[in-house]
Amino acid sequence: MIHTSKHAPHIIAVRPGVERLTAVNSKAFKEEVVALIEDGASHLVIDFAEVSFLDSSGLGALTGVLKRIGHRGDLVVCGLNSDVTQMFKICRMDRVFKSYRDVDAAVLAMSESL
């Protein structure tokens, strides 16, 4: 389901691989990202450029991933379209997750903080 690409020494960009991140597929998304964390990934960029819709289950999965990383690393999001941005704002997740225009901007910001 997810697609990953490595950036810098310790940053992995993750694309959910679906157009809609909902109750139907959010559990599988979370499990795959958690497996990355268990394999040692600690700085993740979740790229929502190809995601047109996100519901509360998708946000819950993302929050679960953030909890799994804990203080060992960082998780940011990028590529949010207007509908996904609106969902982040409604649920106040825009206060929890740093958001960037695209993967390059997120990787650059994350690299500067390492």
PAZAPA-4460 file (N, C-alpha, C; in steps of 0.05 Angstrom, whole numbers, plus 32768, in hexadecimal, padded with zeros to 4 digits):
% residues 114
    n_x    n_y    n_z   ca_x   ca_y   ca_z    c_x    c_y    c_z   seq   type   mol
   8010   7FE8   8000   8000   8000   8000   8011   8019   8000     1      M     A
   8023   801D   8014   8033   8035   8016   804B   8033   8002     2      I     A
   8054   804B   7FFB   806C   804D   7FEA   8080   805E   7FF9     3      H     A
   8099   8056   7FFA   80AC   8065   800A   80C4   806E   7FF8     4      T     A
   80D0   8083   8000   80E9   808C   7FF3   80FB   8098   8009     5      S     A
   8115   8092   8007   8128   809B   801B   8133   80B6   8013     6      K     A
   8135   80C8   8026   8140   80E3   8022   8153   80E8   8039     7      H     A
   8169   80F5   8032   817E   80FA   8046   8184   80E0   8055     8      A     A
   8195   80E1   8069   819C   80C8   8075   8186   80BA   8085     9      P     A
   8175   80CA   8092   8162   80BE   80A5   8145   80C5   80A0    10      H     A
   813E   80D0   8088   8123   80D8   8083   8116   80C7   806E    11      I     A
   80FE   80BE   8073   80EF   80AD   8060   80D5   80BB   805A    12      I     A
   80CF   80BE   8040   80B6   80C9   8037   80A3   80B2   8032    13      A     A
   808A   80B4   803B   8077   809F   8038   805E   80AA   8029    14      V     A
   8057   809D   8013   803E   80A3   8005   802A   808D   800C    15      R     A
   8012   8095   8016   7FFF   8080   801D   7FF7   806C   8007    16      P     A
   7FF9   8074   7FEE   7FF3   8062   7FD8   7FD6   805E   7FD3    17      G     A
   7FC5   8070   7FDE   7FA9   8070   7FDA   7F9F   808C   7FD5    18      V     A
   7F88   808E   7FC7   7F7D   80A9   7FC3   7F6D   80B2   7FDB    19      E     A
   7F61   809F   7FE9   7F51   80A6   8000   7F5B   8095   8018    20      R     A
   7F63   80A3   802D   7F6C   8096   8045   7F55   8097   8059    21      L     A
   7F47   8080   805C   7F2F   807E   806B   7F2F   8065   807D    22      T     A
   7F18   8060   808A   7F15   8049   809B   7F1B   802F   808C    23      A     A
   7F17   802F   8072   7F1B   8017   8061   7F39   800F   8061    24      V     A
   7F4B   8022   8060   7F67   801C   805D   7F7A   8028   8071    25      N     A
   7F70   8037   8084   7F82   8045   8097   7F91   8032   80A9    26      S     A
   7F85   801C   80B0   7F92   8008   80C2   7FAB   7FFD   80B3    27      K     A
   7FA8   7FF5   809A   7FBE   7FEA   808B   7FD4   7FFF   8087    28      A     A
   7FCC   8019   8082   7FE0   802E   8080   7FF0   8030   809A    29      F     A
   7FE2   8031   80B1   7FEF   8034   80CB   8002   801C   80CF    30      K     A
   7FF9   8004   80CA   800A   7FED   80CF   8023   7FEE   80BE    31      E     A
   8021   7FF6   80A5   8039   7FF7   8094   804C   800D   809D    32      E     A
   8042   8024   80A6   8054   8039   80AF   8061   8031   80CA    33      V     A
   8051   8025   80DB   805C   801C   80F5   8072   8007   80F0    34      V     A
   806F   7FF6   80DC   8084   7FE3   80D5   809E   7FF1   80CD    35      A     A
   809C   8007   80BF   80B4   8017   80B9   80C1   8021   80D2    36      L     A
   80B1   802B   80E5   80BC   8035   80FE   80C9   801F   810D    37      I     A
   80BD   8008   810E   80C9   7FF1   811C   80E3   7FE8   810F    38      E     A
   80E6   7FEE   80F5   80FF   7FE7   80E7   8114   7FFE   80EA    39      D     A
   810D   8012   80FA   8121   8027   8100   811C   8043   80F5    40      G     A
   8107   8046   80E4   8101   8061   80D9   80F7   8072   80F0    41      A     A
   8101   808B   80F1   80F8   809C   8107   80F2   80B9   80FD    42      S     A
   80F7   80BF   80E4   80F1   80D9   80D9   80E2   80D5   80BF    43      H     A
   80C7   80D9   80C1   80B6   80D3   80AA   80A7   80EC   80A0    44      L     A
   80A5   80ED   8085   8095   8101   8078   807E   80F1   806A    45      V     A
   8066   80F7   8072   804F   80EB   8066   8045   80FD   804F    46      I     A
   8047   80F4   8037   8041   8103   801F   8024   80FE   8016    47      D     A
   8013   8112   801A   7FF7   810F   8013   7FF0   811A   7FF7    48      F     A
   8004   811F   7FE6   8000   812B   7FCC   7FEB   811B   7FBB    49      A     A
   7FEA   8101   7FBE   7FD8   80F1   7FAE   7FBE   80E9   7FBE    50      E     A
   7FBB   80F4   7FD6   7FA4   80EE   7FE6   7F90   8105   7FE4    51      V     A
   7F78   80FE   7FDA   7F64   8113   7FD6   7F50   8115   7FED    52      S     A
   7F4F   8100   7FFE   7F3C   8100   8014   7F48   80F2   802C    53      F     A
   7F43   80FC   8043   7F4C   80F0   805D   7F36   80F3   8071    54      L     A
   7F2F   80DD   807E   7F1A   80DE   8093   7F27   80DB   80AE    55      D     A
   7F16   80DA   80C3   7F20   80D9   80DE   7F30   80BF   80E3    56      S     A
   7F29   80AA   80D5   7F39   8091   80D8   7F55   8095   80CE    57      S     A
   7F58   80A3   80B7   7F72   80A9   80AC   7F82   80BA   80BF    58      G     A
   7F75   80CE   80CB   7F82   80DF   80DF   7F8A   80CF   80F7    59      L     A
   7F79   80BD   80FF   7F7F   80AC   8116   7F97   809A   8111    60      G     A
   7F99   8090   80F9   7FB1   807F   80F2   7FCA   8090   80F3    61      A     A
   7FC8   80A9   80E8   7FDF   80BB   80E8   7FE8   80C2   8105    62      L     A
   7FD4   80C6   8116   7FDA   80CC   8132   7FE7   80B4   8140    63      T     A
   7FDD   809C   8139   7FE9   8084   8144   8006   8081   813C    64      G     A
   800C   8088   8123   8028   8087   811A   8039   809B   8129    65      V     A
   802E   80B3   812D   803D   80C7   813C   8043   80BE   8158    66      L     A
   802F   80B1   8165   8034   80A7   8180   8049   8091   8180    67      K     A
   804A   8081   816B   805E   806B   816A   807A   8076   8167    68      R     A
   807D   808C   8158   8097   8098   8156   80A0   80A4   8170    69      I     A
   808D   80B1   817E   8093   80BD   8198   80A8   80D2   8196    70      G     A
   80BA   80D2   81A9   80CF   80E6   81AA   80E8   80DD   819C    71      H     A
   80E8   80C6   818F   80FF   80BB   8181   8103   80C9   8166    72      R     A
   80EF   80D6   815C   80F2   80E1   8141   80DD   80F7   813C    73      G     A
   80D5   80F9   8122   80C2   810D   811A   80B1   8103   8103    74      D     A
   8099   810E   8102   8086   8108   80EC   807A   8122   80E3    75      L     A
   807C   8127   80C9   8070   813F   80BD   805F   8136   80A5    76      V     A
   804E   8148   809C   803D   8142   8084   8043   8156   806F    77      V     A
   803C   814F   8056   803F   8162   8040   802C   815B   802A    78      C     A
   8029   816E   8017   8018   816A   8000   7FFA   8169   8005    79      G     A
   7FF1   8177   801A   7FD5   8176   8020   7FC5   8187   800D    80      L     A
   7FB0   817B   8001   7F9E   818B   7FF0   7F8B   819A   8002    81      N     A
   7F79   81AA   7FF7   7F67   81BB   8007   7F54   81AB   8018    82      S     A
   7F4A   8194   800E   7F37   8184   801E   7F45   8176   8035    83      D     A
   7F5D   816C   8031   7F6C   815F   8046   7F75   8174   805A    84      V     A
   7F7D   818B   8051   7F85   81A1   8063   7F6D   81A9   8075    85      T     A
   7F55   81AA   8069   7F3D   81B1   8078   7F38   819C   808E    86      Q     A
   7F3B   8183   8088   7F37   816E   809C   7F4C   8171   80B3    87      M     A
   7F65   8177   80AC   7F79   817B   80C0   7F70   8193   80D2    88      F     A
   7F66   81A8   80C6   7F5E   81C0   80D6   7F45   81BA   80E7    89      K     A
   7F31   81AC   80DC   7F19   81A6   80EB   7F20   8196   8104    90      I     A
   7F32   8183   8101   7F3A   8171   8117   7F51   817C   8127    91      C     A
   7F5A   8194   8120   7F70   81A2   812D   7F8A   8193   812B    92      R     A
   7F8D   8182   8118   7FA6   8173   8114   7FBB   8185   8107    93      M     A
   7FB2   819C   80FC   7FC6   81AF   80F2   7FD7   81BB   8108    94      D     A
   7FCE   81B7   8121   7FDE   81C0   8138   7FF1   81AA   8142    95      R     A
   7FEC   8192   8139   7FFC   817A   8142   8012   8174   812E    96      V     A
   800B   8175   8114   801E   816E   80FF   8028   8186   80F0    97      F     A
   8043   8187   80ED   804E   819C   80DB   8048   8194   80BF    98      K     A
   8041   81A8   80AE   8039   81A2   8093   804A   81B3   8080    99      S     A
   8052   81A6   806A   8063   81B3   8056   8056   81B0   803A   100      Y     A
   805F   81C1   8028   8055   81C2   800D   8059   81A7   7FFE   101      R     A
   8071   819C   8000   8078   8183   7FF2   808E   8175   8001   102      D     A
   8095   815E   7FF6   80A9   814D   8003   80C4   815B   8006   103      V     A
   80CC   8169   7FF0   80E6   8177   7FF1   80E7   818C   8008   104      D     A
   80D1   819B   800B   80D1   81AF   8021   80D1   81A2   803C   105      A     A
   80C2   818C   803F   80C1   817D   8058   80DC   8171   805F   106      A     A
   80E9   8165   804B   8103   8159   8050   8118   816E   8058   107      V     A
   8117   8184   804A   812A   819A   8050   8126   81A4   806D   108      L     A
   810D   81A9   8074   8108   81B2   8090   8110   819D   80A4   109      A     A
   810A   8184   809F   8111   816F   80B2   812F   816C   80B3   110      M     A
   813D   816E   809D   815A   816B   809C   8168   8180   80AD   111      S     A
   815C   8199   80AC   8168   81AF   80BB   8164   81AB   80D9   112      E     A
   8150   819C   80E1   814C   8198   80FE   815A   817F   810A   113      S     A
   8167   8170   80F9   8175   8158   8103   818F   815F   810F   114      L     A
***
